[in-house]
Amino acid sequence: KFFHNLMEKKDFEAWLDNISITFLSLTDLQKNETLDHLISLSGAVQLRHLSNNLEILLKRDFLKLLPLELSFYLLKWLDPHTLLTCCLVSKQWNKVISACTEVWQTACKNLGWQIDDSVQDPLHWKKVYLKAILRMKQLKDHEAFETSSLIGHSARVYALYYKDGLLCTGSDDLSAKLWDVNTGQCIYGIQTHTCATVKFDEQKLVTGSFDNTVACWEWSSGAKTQHFRGHTGAVFSVDYNDELDVLVSGSADFTVKVWALSTGTCLNTLTGHTEWVTKVVLQKCKVKSLMHSPGDYILLSADKYEIKIWPIGREINCKCLKTLSVSEDRSISLQPRLHFDGKYIVCSSALGLYQWDFASYDIVRVIKTLDFSNVSLLGFGEIFALLFDNRYLYIMDLRTEKLISRWPLPEYRKSKRGSSFLAGEMSWLNGLNGQNDMGLVFATSMPDHSIHLVLWKEHG
């Protein structure tokens, strides 16, 4: 200080320049010795000054210094959890990290989230990721769902069908009801026959019955608009298509019947099953093969041991294209749940979950990670599968074939054949997106004639 006072500012600067030039010409060892000597001459004020500034001098904020592309490249190597911690370093870091769209999109994908690439707002993806993390944690902790009940039937409910927030129930009390699952309100109730299976749309309800017939009813008036007579056993499954004007039914008489939906005329009876036909599915084909083209309508029918594939057109002499089974052994039966999306057929049996490629009819996958003698398939997507047994509802990540969540179910005996249990919304099975984890997950009828619902809990 004294020295500084003696020296004029100009002289001091000249002296400092000289010292600097000399200092820069020294070796590293000499520089260190010089510094050591200067430090030994310093007092408390200088040492405090050194101590405060050294830390800042040694730190380099690389995210501030690097071009944005390089920052993004570096950030890509960090896991999302670490990145969230890095967001807390400074406003600048938070801004750069939050802007790294690709990192958050990848993180979401890894969690099994569906990505809409057209959304380029980076903050959006960080938010989606945070939402996704929360939902996946809830699933892992078995806290993602909640339950409720629908009460109104006075006898066994055997038939259930779900679509767009509405659940239809058909009961031995000779009625069918349409419920809003979110409010628990009954919207329509109509007098019917005993229902073994139901399917509906805005205008009509189609019921397959234990009285061997199929009927079509109008919701608004409750009137029966069509009666399909011809089966000699209970009708366990129906499907229809207005565009084709076709209704198909699977029965305990081992046959599948194809009807004109509008007139009730039987167009064809398909034979070849050797057991009760418990499931029929009418679906557009989405792949090309020797047997069919994309856009063709296909009929699948399943009994205890076999799945049969039929072409559906206007022709009468319909020949079975293919019969699929998992085993020659008659002690191995298929579960009465069949998934067909136009590309793959999936069915579960005691040997595991089987997936067939619809273009080649080859088995592309068998999942055997569970005790499948008791586990039934409810829904199958690109990312997740929904399964259940007598005690739990399970979610499987199909990429790892590991169960990621389970949810307790009330105790009751499940019907082996019936449609007395079903999956609700299905789009989330192809990947959650923060919008499709809402509404019904699973519904089943209870011994006390109520319907037990499992619903997604709203986002926390």
C-alpha positions as CSV (number, residue, x, y, z in Angstrom):
1,K,0.0,0.0,0.0
2,F,2.8,2.3,1.0
3,F,4.7,1.4,-2.2
4,H,1.6,2.1,-4.2
5,N,1.2,5.5,-2.6
6,L,4.8,6.4,-3.4
7,M,4.4,5.4,-7.0
8,E,2.4,7.4,-9.5
9,K,-0.4,5.5,-11.3
10,K,1.4,5.8,-14.7
11,D,4.7,4.5,-13.2
12,F,2.8,1.7,-11.5
13,E,1.3,0.5,-14.8
14,A,4.7,0.6,-16.5
15,W,6.2,-1.3,-13.7
16,L,3.4,-3.9,-13.9
17,D,3.9,-4.3,-17.6
18,N,7.6,-5.0,-17.1
19,I,7.0,-7.5,-14.4
20,S,4.3,-9.2,-16.6
21,I,6.6,-9.5,-19.6
22,T,9.4,-11.0,-17.4
23,F,6.9,-13.3,-15.6
24,L,5.6,-14.7,-18.9
25,S,9.1,-15.6,-20.0
26,L,9.8,-17.7,-16.9
27,T,9.5,-21.5,-16.8
28,D,6.5,-23.0,-14.9
29,L,8.8,-23.8,-12.0
30,Q,10.1,-20.2,-11.8
31,K,6.6,-18.8,-12.0
32,N,5.5,-21.0,-9.1
33,E,8.5,-19.9,-7.1
34,T,7.7,-16.2,-7.8
35,L,4.1,-16.7,-6.7
36,D,5.2,-18.5,-3.5
37,H,7.6,-15.6,-2.7
38,L,4.8,-13.0,-3.4
39,I,2.3,-14.9,-1.2
40,S,4.9,-15.1,1.6
41,L,5.1,-11.2,1.4
42,S,1.3,-10.8,1.5
43,G,-0.8,-9.7,4.4
44,A,-4.3,-10.8,5.5
45,V,-6.0,-8.4,3.0
46,Q,-4.1,-9.9,0.0
47,L,-4.6,-13.5,1.2
48,R,-8.4,-12.9,1.5
49,H,-8.5,-11.3,-1.9
50,L,-6.6,-14.4,-3.3
51,S,-8.9,-16.8,-1.6
52,N,-12.1,-15.2,-2.9
53,N,-10.9,-15.0,-6.5
54,L,-9.1,-18.3,-7.0
55,E,-12.3,-20.3,-7.0
56,I,-14.0,-18.1,-9.6
57,L,-10.8,-18.1,-11.7
58,L,-10.6,-21.9,-11.7
59,K,-14.2,-22.4,-12.6
60,R,-15.1,-22.4,-16.3
61,D,-18.8,-22.3,-17.2
62,F,-18.5,-24.5,-20.3
63,L,-22.2,-24.2,-21.1
64,K,-21.9,-20.5,-21.3
65,L,-18.7,-20.7,-23.4
66,L,-19.5,-23.4,-25.8
67,P,-21.7,-23.0,-29.0
68,L,-25.2,-24.3,-28.4
69,E,-24.8,-27.4,-30.6
70,L,-21.8,-28.5,-28.6
71,S,-23.6,-28.0,-25.4
72,F,-26.5,-30.1,-26.7
73,Y,-24.1,-32.8,-27.8
74,L,-22.5,-32.9,-24.3
75,L,-25.9,-32.9,-22.5
76,K,-27.0,-35.9,-24.6
77,W,-24.6,-38.1,-22.6
78,L,-26.3,-37.3,-19.3
79,D,-29.3,-39.1,-17.9
80,P,-32.4,-37.1,-17.4
81,H,-32.2,-37.3,-13.6
82,T,-28.7,-35.7,-13.7
83,L,-30.0,-33.1,-16.1
84,L,-32.7,-32.1,-13.8
85,T,-30.1,-31.5,-11.1
86,C,-28.0,-29.5,-13.6
87,C,-31.1,-27.3,-14.2
88,L,-30.6,-26.0,-10.7
89,V,-27.0,-24.7,-11.3
90,S,-28.0,-21.4,-12.8
91,K,-30.7,-19.7,-14.8
92,Q,-28.4,-19.9,-17.9
93,W,-27.9,-23.7,-17.4
94,N,-31.7,-24.2,-16.9
95,K,-32.3,-22.3,-20.1
96,V,-29.8,-24.3,-22.2
97,I,-30.9,-27.7,-20.7
98,S,-34.6,-27.0,-21.1
99,A,-34.0,-26.1,-24.7
100,C,-32.5,-29.4,-25.5
101,T,-35.6,-30.9,-27.1
102,E,-34.1,-34.2,-28.3
103,V,-32.8,-35.1,-24.9
104,W,-36.2,-34.8,-23.3
105,Q,-37.9,-36.6,-26.2
106,T,-35.5,-39.5,-25.9
107,A,-36.0,-39.6,-22.1
108,C,-39.8,-39.7,-22.7
109,K,-39.4,-42.5,-25.3
110,N,-37.3,-44.6,-22.9
111,L,-40.1,-44.4,-20.3
112,G,-42.6,-45.8,-22.9
113,W,-44.1,-42.4,-23.9
114,Q,-45.5,-41.6,-27.3
115,I,-43.7,-38.7,-29.0
116,D,-45.4,-36.3,-31.3
117,D,-42.3,-35.0,-33.2
118,S,-44.2,-32.1,-34.7
119,V,-44.2,-30.3,-31.3
120,Q,-40.9,-28.5,-31.2
121,D,-41.4,-26.4,-28.1
122,P,-38.5,-27.6,-25.9
123,L,-40.1,-26.5,-22.7
124,H,-43.1,-28.7,-23.6
125,W,-40.9,-31.8,-23.7
126,K,-39.3,-31.1,-20.4
127,K,-42.8,-30.7,-18.9
128,V,-43.9,-33.9,-20.5
129,Y,-40.9,-35.7,-19.1
130,L,-41.6,-34.5,-15.6
131,K,-45.2,-35.6,-16.0
132,A,-44.0,-38.9,-17.3
133,I,-41.6,-39.5,-14.4
134,L,-44.4,-38.8,-12.0
135,R,-46.8,-41.2,-13.7
136,M,-44.2,-44.0,-14.0
137,K,-43.4,-43.6,-10.3
138,Q,-47.1,-43.9,-9.5
139,L,-47.2,-47.1,-11.6
140,K,-44.1,-48.5,-9.9
141,D,-45.5,-47.7,-6.4
142,H,-48.9,-49.2,-7.5
143,E,-50.6,-45.9,-6.9
144,A,-51.7,-44.9,-10.5
145,F,-55.3,-46.0,-10.3
146,E,-58.5,-45.6,-8.3
147,T,-61.6,-47.7,-8.1
148,S,-65.4,-47.2,-8.2
149,S,-68.6,-49.2,-8.6
150,L,-71.7,-49.1,-10.8
151,I,-74.8,-50.3,-9.0
152,G,-78.1,-51.0,-10.7
153,H,-78.5,-54.6,-11.9
154,S,-80.4,-57.1,-9.8
155,A,-78.9,-60.3,-11.2
156,R,-75.6,-61.6,-12.6
157,V,-73.9,-59.3,-15.1
158,Y,-72.3,-61.5,-17.7
159,A,-71.7,-59.2,-20.7
160,L,-69.6,-56.0,-20.8
161,Y,-68.5,-53.8,-23.7
162,Y,-66.7,-50.5,-23.5
163,K,-66.2,-47.7,-26.0
164,D,-65.4,-43.9,-25.7
165,G,-66.1,-43.5,-22.0
166,L,-69.3,-45.5,-22.1
167,L,-69.7,-49.0,-20.6
168,C,-72.6,-51.3,-21.6
169,T,-73.6,-54.1,-19.2
170,G,-76.0,-57.0,-20.1
171,S,-77.5,-58.9,-17.2
172,D,-79.6,-62.0,-16.3
173,D,-82.2,-59.5,-14.9
174,L,-83.2,-59.2,-18.6
175,S,-81.9,-55.7,-19.0
176,A,-78.9,-53.9,-20.6
177,K,-77.6,-50.6,-19.3
178,L,-75.3,-47.9,-20.7
179,W,-73.2,-46.1,-18.2
180,D,-70.9,-43.1,-18.2
181,V,-67.9,-44.5,-16.4
182,N,-66.6,-41.0,-15.3
183,T,-69.7,-39.9,-13.6
184,G,-71.1,-43.4,-12.7
185,Q,-74.5,-42.3,-14.2
186,C,-76.7,-44.8,-16.1
187,I,-77.7,-43.1,-19.4
188,Y,-80.0,-45.8,-20.9
189,G,-81.6,-48.9,-19.5
190,I,-83.6,-51.2,-21.8
191,Q,-85.4,-54.5,-21.4
192,T,-83.7,-57.3,-23.3
193,H,-83.1,-61.1,-23.1
194,T,-80.4,-62.7,-21.0
195,C,-77.1,-61.3,-22.4
196,A,-73.9,-63.4,-22.9
197,T,-72.3,-60.7,-25.0
198,V,-73.0,-57.0,-26.0
199,K,-71.7,-54.5,-28.5
200,F,-73.1,-51.0,-29.1
201,D,-72.7,-47.7,-31.0
202,E,-74.6,-44.3,-30.8
203,Q,-77.8,-45.7,-32.2
204,K,-78.0,-49.4,-31.4
205,L,-77.2,-52.2,-29.1
206,V,-76.5,-55.8,-30.4
207,T,-76.9,-58.6,-27.8
208,G,-76.0,-62.3,-28.1
209,S,-78.0,-64.4,-25.7
210,F,-78.2,-67.6,-23.7
211,D,-81.5,-68.1,-25.5
212,N,-79.5,-68.9,-28.7
213,T,-80.5,-65.7,-30.5
214,V,-78.9,-62.4,-31.4
215,A,-81.0,-59.2,-31.2
216,C,-80.6,-55.6,-32.2
217,W,-82.1,-52.8,-30.1
218,E,-82.6,-49.1,-30.4
219,W,-81.2,-47.1,-27.5
220,S,-83.6,-44.2,-27.7
221,S,-86.8,-46.2,-27.7
222,G,-85.7,-49.6,-26.3
223,A,-87.4,-51.2,-29.3
224,K,-86.0,-54.5,-30.8
225,T,-85.3,-53.7,-34.4
226,Q,-83.9,-57.1,-35.5
227,H,-83.9,-60.7,-34.3
228,F,-81.4,-63.2,-35.6
229,R,-82.6,-66.8,-35.1
230,G,-80.7,-69.9,-36.2
231,H,-78.0,-70.9,-33.6
232,T,-78.8,-74.0,-31.5
233,G,-76.6,-73.0,-28.6
234,A,-75.9,-69.8,-26.5
235,V,-74.3,-67.0,-28.4
236,F,-71.0,-66.0,-26.7
237,S,-69.6,-63.3,-29.0
238,V,-70.9,-60.9,-31.6
239,D,-69.3,-58.3,-33.8
240,Y,-70.7,-56.2,-36.6
241,N,-69.8,-53.7,-39.3
242,D,-72.3,-51.2,-40.6
243,E,-70.3,-50.4,-43.8
244,L,-70.4,-54.1,-44.7
245,D,-73.9,-54.6,-43.4
246,V,-72.6,-57.7,-41.7
247,L,-73.0,-59.2,-38.2
248,V,-71.1,-62.2,-37.0
249,S,-71.8,-64.4,-34.1
250,G,-70.0,-67.3,-32.3
251,S,-71.9,-69.9,-30.5
252,A,-71.9,-72.9,-28.2
253,D,-73.2,-74.9,-31.2
254,F,-69.6,-74.8,-32.5
255,T,-70.5,-72.6,-35.4
256,V,-70.0,-69.0,-36.6
257,K,-72.9,-67.4,-38.4
258,V,-72.6,-64.4,-40.8
259,W,-75.8,-62.3,-41.0
260,A,-77.1,-59.4,-43.0
261,L,-77.2,-56.7,-40.3
262,S,-80.1,-54.8,-41.7
263,T,-82.4,-57.7,-42.6
264,G,-81.5,-60.4,-40.1
265,T,-81.0,-63.0,-42.9
266,C,-78.3,-65.7,-42.3
267,L,-75.8,-65.4,-45.2
268,N,-73.5,-68.2,-44.1
269,T,-72.7,-70.7,-41.4
270,L,-69.0,-71.4,-40.8
271,T,-68.2,-74.8,-39.5
272,G,-65.0,-76.5,-38.4
273,H,-64.8,-75.6,-34.7
274,T,-64.9,-78.6,-32.3
275,E,-65.6,-76.5,-29.2
276,W,-67.8,-73.6,-28.1
277,V,-66.9,-70.5,-30.2
278,T,-66.2,-67.9,-27.5
279,K,-64.8,-65.0,-29.5
280,V,-65.4,-63.5,-33.0
281,V,-63.6,-60.4,-34.2
282,L,-64.3,-58.6,-37.5
283,Q,-61.4,-56.3,-38.4
284,K,-59.8,-54.7,-41.4
285,C,-56.5,-56.3,-42.4
286,K,-53.5,-53.9,-42.4
287,V,-50.8,-56.0,-44.1
288,K,-50.3,-57.8,-47.4
289,S,-49.9,-61.5,-47.7
290,L,-50.7,-64.3,-50.1
291,M,-54.2,-64.6,-48.6
292,H,-55.2,-61.0,-48.2
293,S,-54.5,-57.3,-49.0
294,P,-54.6,-54.3,-46.8
295,G,-58.2,-53.1,-46.4
296,D,-59.7,-56.6,-46.7
297,Y,-62.1,-57.5,-43.9
298,I,-61.1,-60.5,-41.9
299,L,-63.1,-62.6,-39.5
300,L,-61.3,-64.3,-36.6
301,S,-63.1,-66.9,-34.5
302,A,-61.7,-68.7,-31.5
303,D,-62.6,-71.7,-29.4
304,K,-60.8,-73.4,-26.5
305,Y,-58.0,-74.7,-28.7
306,E,-57.9,-72.9,-32.0
307,I,-58.2,-69.6,-33.8
308,K,-59.7,-69.7,-37.3
309,I,-59.2,-67.0,-39.9
310,W,-61.9,-66.4,-42.6
311,P,-62.1,-63.9,-45.4
312,I,-65.3,-61.8,-45.2
313,G,-66.8,-60.4,-48.4
314,R,-70.2,-60.8,-49.9
315,E,-69.5,-64.4,-51.0
316,I,-71.4,-67.3,-49.5
317,N,-68.8,-70.1,-49.8
318,C,-66.4,-68.8,-47.3
319,K,-63.4,-71.1,-46.8
320,C,-61.2,-71.0,-43.6
321,L,-57.8,-69.4,-44.6
322,K,-55.9,-70.7,-41.7
323,T,-56.2,-72.4,-38.3
324,L,-53.8,-71.4,-35.5
325,S,-53.1,-73.2,-32.3
326,V,-50.3,-73.3,-29.6
327,S,-50.2,-77.0,-29.0
328,E,-51.5,-80.4,-30.1
329,D,-52.0,-81.2,-26.5
330,R,-55.7,-80.9,-25.6
331,S,-54.9,-80.1,-22.0
332,I,-53.5,-76.7,-23.1
333,S,-56.4,-74.3,-23.8
334,L,-56.5,-70.8,-25.1
335,Q,-57.9,-68.0,-23.0
336,P,-61.1,-66.5,-24.4
337,R,-59.3,-63.2,-24.9
338,L,-58.1,-62.5,-28.4
339,H,-56.3,-59.4,-29.6
340,F,-56.2,-58.5,-33.3
341,D,-55.2,-55.1,-34.7
342,G,-55.0,-56.0,-38.4
343,K,-51.2,-56.7,-38.1
344,Y,-50.8,-59.1,-35.2
345,I,-52.9,-61.7,-33.4
346,V,-52.2,-62.2,-29.7
347,C,-53.7,-64.8,-27.4
348,S,-52.7,-66.2,-24.1
349,S,-52.6,-69.8,-23.0
350,A,-51.1,-71.8,-20.2
351,L,-47.8,-72.0,-22.3
352,G,-47.5,-68.2,-22.4
353,L,-48.5,-65.2,-24.5
354,Y,-48.4,-65.9,-28.2
355,Q,-48.1,-63.3,-30.9
356,W,-48.6,-64.2,-34.6
357,D,-47.6,-62.1,-37.6
358,F,-50.8,-61.8,-39.6
359,A,-49.0,-61.5,-43.0
360,S,-47.2,-64.8,-42.6
361,Y,-49.1,-66.5,-39.8
362,D,-45.8,-67.2,-38.1
363,I,-45.4,-67.0,-34.4
364,V,-43.2,-64.0,-33.9
365,R,-43.1,-64.0,-30.1
366,V,-43.8,-66.1,-27.1
367,I,-43.7,-64.4,-23.6
368,K,-43.3,-66.9,-20.8
369,T,-42.2,-64.7,-17.9
370,L,-45.3,-65.4,-15.9
371,D,-47.3,-68.3,-14.6
372,F,-49.7,-68.1,-17.5
373,S,-51.9,-70.9,-16.3
374,N,-53.8,-68.2,-14.4
375,V,-53.0,-65.1,-16.3
376,S,-55.3,-63.7,-18.9
377,L,-54.6,-61.1,-21.6
378,L,-56.7,-57.9,-21.6
379,G,-54.9,-55.6,-23.9
380,F,-51.7,-55.7,-26.0
381,G,-50.0,-52.7,-27.6
382,E,-46.6,-51.7,-29.0
383,I,-45.2,-50.8,-25.6
384,F,-47.4,-52.2,-22.9
385,A,-49.6,-55.2,-22.2
386,L,-52.5,-55.3,-19.7
387,L,-52.9,-58.7,-18.0
388,F,-54.7,-60.1,-15.0
389,D,-55.2,-63.1,-12.8
390,N,-57.4,-63.8,-9.8
391,R,-55.6,-61.3,-7.6
392,Y,-54.1,-58.5,-9.6
393,L,-54.2,-56.4,-12.7
394,Y,-50.7,-56.3,-14.3
395,I,-48.9,-53.9,-16.7
396,M,-46.1,-55.4,-18.6
397,D,-43.4,-53.4,-20.5
398,L,-43.2,-55.5,-23.7
399,R,-39.7,-54.1,-24.5
400,T,-38.3,-55.9,-21.4
401,E,-41.2,-58.3,-20.7
402,K,-41.0,-57.2,-17.1
403,L,-44.1,-56.4,-15.0
404,I,-43.8,-52.7,-14.1
405,S,-47.0,-52.4,-12.1
406,R,-49.8,-54.3,-10.4
407,W,-53.2,-53.3,-8.9
408,P,-55.2,-55.5,-6.5
409,L,-58.6,-56.8,-7.7
410,P,-61.5,-57.8,-5.5
411,E,-61.9,-61.5,-4.9
412,Y,-64.4,-63.4,-7.0
413,R,-64.3,-66.3,-9.5
414,K,-63.8,-65.2,-13.1
415,S,-65.8,-66.9,-15.8
416,K,-63.6,-68.8,-18.2
417,R,-65.7,-68.0,-21.2
418,G,-67.5,-64.8,-20.5
419,S,-67.0,-61.3,-21.4
420,S,-67.6,-60.4,-17.8
421,F,-64.3,-58.5,-17.6
422,L,-62.6,-56.2,-20.1
423,A,-60.0,-53.5,-20.6
424,G,-61.1,-49.9,-21.0
425,E,-59.1,-47.3,-22.9
426,M,-56.5,-49.0,-25.0
427,S,-54.5,-46.3,-26.8
428,W,-52.0,-45.9,-23.9
429,L,-50.8,-49.5,-24.6
430,N,-49.0,-48.1,-27.6
431,G,-47.2,-45.5,-25.3
432,L,-48.5,-43.1,-22.8
433,N,-48.6,-39.4,-23.8
434,G,-49.9,-37.5,-20.8
435,Q,-53.3,-37.3,-22.4
436,N,-54.4,-41.0,-22.8
437,D,-53.9,-42.0,-19.2
438,M,-57.4,-41.0,-18.3
439,G,-60.7,-42.9,-17.8
440,L,-61.3,-46.6,-17.6
441,V,-58.5,-49.2,-17.3
442,F,-60.5,-52.3,-16.4
443,A,-64.1,-53.3,-15.5
444,T,-65.5,-56.6,-14.1
445,S,-68.8,-57.8,-12.8
446,M,-69.0,-58.8,-9.1
447,P,-71.0,-61.5,-7.3
448,D,-73.2,-58.7,-5.8
449,H,-74.3,-57.7,-9.4
450,S,-72.3,-54.4,-9.2
451,I,-69.6,-53.5,-11.7
452,H,-66.1,-52.9,-10.3
453,L,-64.2,-50.2,-12.2
454,V,-60.4,-49.5,-12.2
455,L,-59.8,-45.9,-13.4
456,W,-56.7,-43.8,-14.0
457,K,-56.1,-41.4,-11.1
458,E,-55.9,-37.8,-12.3
459,H,-52.3,-36.4,-12.6
460,G,-51.0,-35.2,-9.3
